[in-house]
Amino acid sequence: MFSGIFKGKSFVKNKSLADLLSSFFLNNDGATALEYGLIIGFISLVLIGSLTTMGVQLTAVFTSLTSSLQTIASS
């Protein structure tokens, strides 16, 4: 019925739809990819939050530095 469907490296021929669905739902290979995706998403959120906070603090530092240099330059 479903000839021409790949499963891993072996070529699957004439498997029934029930067999294909059961092997699809029992296969755990996608779970690892999903877990890695969730970890990368969490790390991305932490990095974005940290860099946003650091950006605000760096803006304050450079604003203070600019004010100090303008004061020194006008003296």
PENORSUL-V493702 format. One record per pair of residues at least 24 apart in sequence whose ideal C-beta (glycine too) atoms are under 10 Angstrom apart, sorted by sequence separation. I is the first residue (numbers start at 1). GAP is how many residues later the second one is. If there is no record, write none. Layout:
BEGIN
i->I gap->GAP
i->I gap->GAP
END
This chain:
BEGIN
none
END
